[in-house]
Amino acid sequence: SGYECEAHNNPADFFLDVVNGDSTALNNTLENVVESHKGLGIVEQLAKQYSHSTFAKETTDQLERIEQTRIKKGHKKRLPTLKSNSSTASSFFTQMSCLLKRTFLNLVRSPQASVAQLLVTLILGLIVGAIFFDISDDVSGIQNRVGAMFFLTTNQCFGSLSAVDLFIQEKKIFV
């Protein structure tokens, strides 16, 4: 019983997909589970299944033993429990810092991508610079400069559009 992670799927991503309800494995597995849990969301179903499992009982017993050991050693207070009453999503700055950190790690892990992007930018800059080198100061020269600025701005904007996809894909982690 449980969800089956495909051989080529990253287990961490699979877990996030299961928790968010986006996995294709959910369609196959949940058909059997939904019969006994009508009206519950995926998170509630997972929590209910966990609370009735032997693993939950073993974990609770182990936590009680740890708490008893702490009390025997003279600790009077119980450990604080984690309460999740907040229904708000992560803040913009939390999301941005996580994505920046992940992107930086990806750049460090595969420097070929950033080197290739740098080379493409340099080559494009040389080509545009060669085309618009030594243009005149009359009206047509100004129009040519405006055209070059438009081309470069458009190129930079479309080059940055690939980052938007990252925000869309990772949004479900934060919401």
C-alpha positions as CSV (number, residue, x, y, z in Angstrom):
1,S,0.0,0.0,0.0
2,G,1.2,3.5,-0.7
3,Y,2.4,5.5,-3.7
4,E,4.8,4.2,-6.2
5,C,7.6,6.5,-7.4
6,E,8.6,5.9,-11.0
7,A,12.2,4.8,-11.6
8,H,13.2,8.1,-13.4
9,N,11.4,10.4,-10.9
10,N,13.2,12.3,-8.1
11,P,11.8,11.0,-4.8
12,A,11.8,14.5,-3.3
13,D,9.9,15.9,-6.2
14,F,7.6,12.9,-6.2
15,F,6.8,13.5,-2.5
16,L,6.0,17.2,-3.2
17,D,3.8,16.2,-6.0
18,V,1.9,13.7,-3.8
19,V,1.5,16.3,-1.0
20,N,0.3,18.9,-3.5
21,G,-2.0,16.4,-5.3
22,D,-0.2,16.8,-8.7
23,S,1.2,13.4,-9.2
24,T,0.1,11.0,-11.9
25,A,0.6,8.1,-9.4
26,L,-2.2,9.7,-7.4
27,N,-4.7,9.0,-10.0
28,N,-4.0,5.2,-9.9
29,T,-3.5,4.9,-6.2
30,L,-6.2,7.3,-5.0
31,E,-9.0,5.5,-6.8
32,N,-8.8,2.8,-4.1
33,V,-8.3,5.1,-1.2
34,V,-11.0,7.7,-2.1
35,E,-13.7,5.1,-1.6
36,S,-13.1,5.1,2.2
37,H,-12.2,8.8,2.5
38,K,-14.9,10.6,0.5
39,G,-14.7,14.4,0.9
40,L,-11.2,14.6,2.3
41,G,-8.4,16.3,0.5
42,I,-5.1,14.6,-0.2
43,V,-3.3,16.1,2.8
44,E,-6.1,15.0,5.1
45,Q,-6.1,11.5,3.5
46,L,-2.3,11.2,4.1
47,A,-2.6,12.5,7.7
48,K,-5.4,10.0,8.4
49,Q,-3.6,7.1,6.9
50,Y,-0.4,8.0,8.9
51,S,-2.3,8.4,12.2
52,H,-3.7,4.9,11.8
53,S,-0.4,3.3,10.8
54,T,2.0,1.3,13.0
55,F,4.7,3.8,12.1
56,A,2.8,6.6,13.8
57,K,2.3,4.4,16.9
58,E,6.1,3.6,17.0
59,T,7.0,7.3,16.6
60,T,4.6,8.4,19.3
61,D,6.0,5.7,21.7
62,Q,9.6,6.8,20.9
63,L,8.7,10.4,21.5
64,E,7.2,9.5,24.9
65,R,10.3,7.6,25.9
66,I,12.4,10.7,25.0
67,E,10.1,12.9,27.0
68,Q,10.3,10.6,30.0
69,T,14.1,10.6,29.8
70,R,14.1,14.4,29.7
71,I,11.9,14.5,32.8
72,K,14.1,12.1,34.7
73,K,17.1,14.3,33.9
74,G,15.5,17.2,35.7
75,H,13.9,19.1,32.8
76,K,10.5,20.3,34.0
77,K,9.2,21.8,30.8
78,R,7.9,19.8,27.9
79,L,9.5,20.5,24.6
80,P,7.5,23.0,22.6
81,T,5.2,21.6,20.0
82,L,4.9,22.8,16.5
83,K,1.6,24.4,15.8
84,S,0.6,25.2,12.3
85,N,-2.4,27.5,12.6
86,S,-1.2,29.8,9.9
87,S,-3.1,29.5,6.6
88,T,-1.0,32.2,4.8
89,A,1.4,31.4,2.1
90,S,5.1,32.2,2.3
91,S,6.0,35.8,1.8
92,F,7.5,37.1,-1.4
93,F,10.9,37.6,0.2
94,T,10.9,34.0,1.5
95,Q,10.0,32.7,-2.0
96,M,12.6,34.9,-3.7
97,S,15.4,33.9,-1.3
98,C,14.6,30.2,-1.8
99,L,14.5,30.6,-5.6
100,L,17.7,32.7,-5.7
101,K,19.5,30.1,-3.5
102,R,18.3,27.2,-5.7
103,T,19.2,29.0,-8.9
104,F,22.7,29.9,-7.6
105,L,23.3,26.3,-6.6
106,N,22.1,25.2,-10.1
107,L,24.5,27.7,-11.7
108,V,27.4,26.5,-9.5
109,R,26.6,22.8,-10.2
110,S,26.4,23.3,-14.0
111,P,28.7,26.2,-15.0
112,Q,28.5,25.2,-18.6
113,A,25.0,26.8,-18.9
114,S,26.1,30.1,-17.5
115,V,29.3,30.2,-19.6
116,A,27.3,29.4,-22.7
117,Q,24.8,32.2,-21.9
118,L,27.7,34.6,-21.3
119,L,29.3,33.6,-24.7
120,V,26.0,34.1,-26.5
121,T,25.6,37.5,-25.0
122,L,29.2,38.6,-25.9
123,I,28.9,37.3,-29.5
124,L,25.5,39.1,-29.9
125,G,27.0,42.3,-28.4
126,L,30.0,42.1,-30.9
127,I,27.6,41.5,-33.9
128,V,25.3,44.4,-32.9
129,G,28.3,46.6,-32.2
130,A,29.9,45.8,-35.6
131,I,26.6,46.5,-37.4
132,F,26.0,49.8,-35.7
133,F,29.6,51.0,-35.4
134,D,30.4,54.5,-36.7
135,I,26.9,55.5,-37.7
136,S,26.2,59.1,-38.5
137,D,24.7,61.8,-36.2
138,D,21.9,62.7,-38.5
139,V,18.2,61.6,-38.3
140,S,18.8,58.2,-39.9
141,G,21.7,57.6,-37.4
142,I,19.4,58.3,-34.5
143,Q,16.7,56.0,-35.9
144,N,19.4,53.3,-36.3
145,R,20.4,53.8,-32.7
146,V,16.8,53.5,-31.5
147,G,16.4,50.4,-33.6
148,A,19.5,48.9,-32.0
149,M,18.3,49.8,-28.5
150,F,14.9,48.2,-29.3
151,F,16.6,45.0,-30.6
152,L,18.8,44.7,-27.5
153,T,16.0,45.4,-25.1
154,T,13.7,42.9,-26.8
155,N,16.5,40.3,-26.8
156,Q,17.2,40.8,-23.1
157,C,13.5,40.6,-22.2
158,F,12.9,37.3,-24.1
159,G,16.1,35.9,-22.7
160,S,14.8,36.5,-19.2
161,L,11.4,34.9,-19.9
162,S,12.9,31.4,-19.2
163,A,13.0,32.5,-15.5
164,V,9.3,33.0,-15.4
165,D,8.7,29.3,-16.0
166,L,10.8,28.6,-12.9
167,F,8.4,30.8,-10.7
168,I,5.4,29.0,-12.2
169,Q,6.8,25.5,-11.6
170,E,7.9,26.3,-8.1
171,K,4.8,28.3,-7.0
172,K,3.0,25.2,-5.6
173,I,5.8,24.7,-3.1
174,F,5.1,28.0,-1.4
175,V,1.3,28.3,-1.7
